[in-house]
Amino acid sequence: MLTLYETSQPVAAVPVIRSLMADAVTAGWVLVVPDGWKALVSEGSRTRAAVLGDALAANAQCPDAASEARRQEYAEQVKALGAAPPSYKRFEQRLRALEGTENMYMV
């Protein structure tokens, strides 16, 4: 990121900076919301299960048993933890849960 800025490419650094800010907000949200870690893990597992399912469907002629087992493992993890609440799924709502981040969404 600093390299992009130092080489006069600050616009290229913007997505990296935004990702870092989003990760920092998510980490703070996980700390202040009871069972926030469950939402983080559940949503990650849901996403991985969906991607693996799509990949397996695209390659239907040669399904990979190990990948299907992993997909099922992710799906079971989502069931065990419960689905992530809307307050996790929307970045703006994660911001609202943290004091001092009221205007950060506009950045």
C-alpha positions in Angstrom: 0.0 0.0 0.0 2.8 2.4 0.9 4.6 1.4 -2.2 1.6 2.4 -4.3 1.4 5.8 -2.6 5.2 6.4 -2.9 5.1 5.6 -6.6 2.4 8.3 -7.1 -0.5 5.7 -7.4 -2.7 6.7 -4.5 -5.9 5.8 -6.3 -4.6 2.2 -6.7 -4.1 2.1 -2.9 -7.7 3.0 -2.1 -9.2 -0.5 -2.3 -6.4 -1.9 -0.1 -7.0 0.9 2.4 -10.7 0.3 2.4 -10.2 -3.5 2.9 -8.0 -2.8 5.9 -10.6 -0.5 7.4 -13.3 -3.0 6.8 -11.2 -5.8 8.5 -10.5 -3.5 11.5 -14.2 -2.7 11.9 -15.1 -6.4 11.7 -12.5 -7.2 14.3 -13.9 -4.5 16.6 -17.5 -5.7 16.0 -16.5 -9.3 16.9 -15.0 -8.0 20.2 -18.1 -5.9 21.2 -21.0 -8.0 20.0 -21.8 -11.1 22.1 -21.1 -14.2 20.1 -19.9 -12.0 17.2 -17.2 -14.6 16.5 -20.0 -17.1 15.6 -21.4 -14.8 13.0 -17.9 -14.2 11.5 -17.2 -18.0 11.3 -20.7 -18.9 10.2 -20.7 -16.4 7.3 -17.2 -17.5 6.2 -18.3 -21.1 6.2 -21.5 -20.3 4.3 -19.5 -18.5 1.6 -17.0 -21.3 1.3 -19.8 -23.9 1.1 -21.5 -21.9 -1.7 -18.3 -21.5 -3.7 -17.4 -25.1 -3.4 -20.9 -26.1 -4.4 -20.7 -23.9 -7.5 -17.3 -25.3 -8.4 -18.5 -28.9 -8.0 -21.6 -28.2 -10.1 -19.5 -26.6 -12.8 -17.4 -29.8 -13.0 -20.2 -32.3 -12.7 -18.5 -34.9 -14.8 -15.7 -35.3 -12.3 -17.0 -34.6 -8.8 -14.3 -34.5 -6.1 -15.4 -36.5 -3.1 -13.0 -34.6 -0.8 -14.3 -31.3 -1.9 -17.9 -32.4 -1.4 -17.0 -33.6 2.1 -15.5 -30.2 2.8 -18.6 -28.5 1.5 -20.8 -30.5 3.7 -18.5 -29.8 6.7 -18.9 -26.0 6.0 -22.7 -26.4 5.8 -22.8 -28.3 9.1 -20.7 -25.6 10.7 -23.3 -23.0 9.6 -26.1 -25.1 11.0 -24.2 -25.6 14.3 -23.4 -21.9 14.7 -26.6 -20.5 13.2 -26.8 -18.0 10.4 -25.0 -14.7 10.7 -27.4 -11.9 11.8 -28.2 -9.0 9.5 -26.0 -6.8 11.8 -23.0 -8.8 10.6 -23.9 -9.1 7.0 -24.1 -5.3 6.4 -20.9 -3.4 6.9 -22.9 -0.2 7.7 -24.6 -2.0 10.6 -21.3 -3.3 12.0 -20.1 0.4 12.0 -23.2 1.4 14.0 -22.3 -1.1 16.7 -18.9 0.6 17.3 -18.6 3.9 19.1 -16.6 6.5 17.1 -17.3 5.1 13.6 -20.5 6.9 12.9 -19.2 8.7 9.8 -16.8 6.1 8.6 -19.2 4.6 6.1 -19.1 7.8 4.0 -15.3 7.4 3.6 
